[in-house]
Amino acid sequence: MSLKEQVIEKLKTVYDPELREDVVKLKLVYDIDVDGENGVVNIKFRPTVENCPVGLQLAIAIKKAILSVDGVNRANVKVENFIWAKEAEEFLKALDD
């Protein structure tokens, strides 16, 4: 299984607690770009609604899920269409420190 396939499988374990479906099935994650040589994953995440009350929680869970895959050294999660996207991205970057 390729690193990208492993990342997608791991993302299927991240559930939206309100809709009780995984973020892959809900199509909340997209543009998944995996650099297998360097272990870097770039992904976009869009919550179900702009003011999603669990948007930050989901973004963190997505990043942690990706980082838990063997061979992944860095996960860059771009948050889109979310009223707190800037704050969410700053928080996610702080997790790298």
Secondary structure as UniProt FT lines:
FT   HELIX           3..11
FT   TURN            12..13
FT   STRAND          15..16
FT   TURN            17..20
FT   STRAND          21..22
FT   TURN            23..27
FT   STRAND          29..35
FT   TURN            36..39
FT   STRAND          40..45
FT   TURN            50..51
FT   TURN            53..54
FT   HELIX           55..67
FT   TURN            70..71
FT   STRAND          74..79
FT   TURN            83..84
FT   HELIX           85..94
FT   TURN            95..96
//
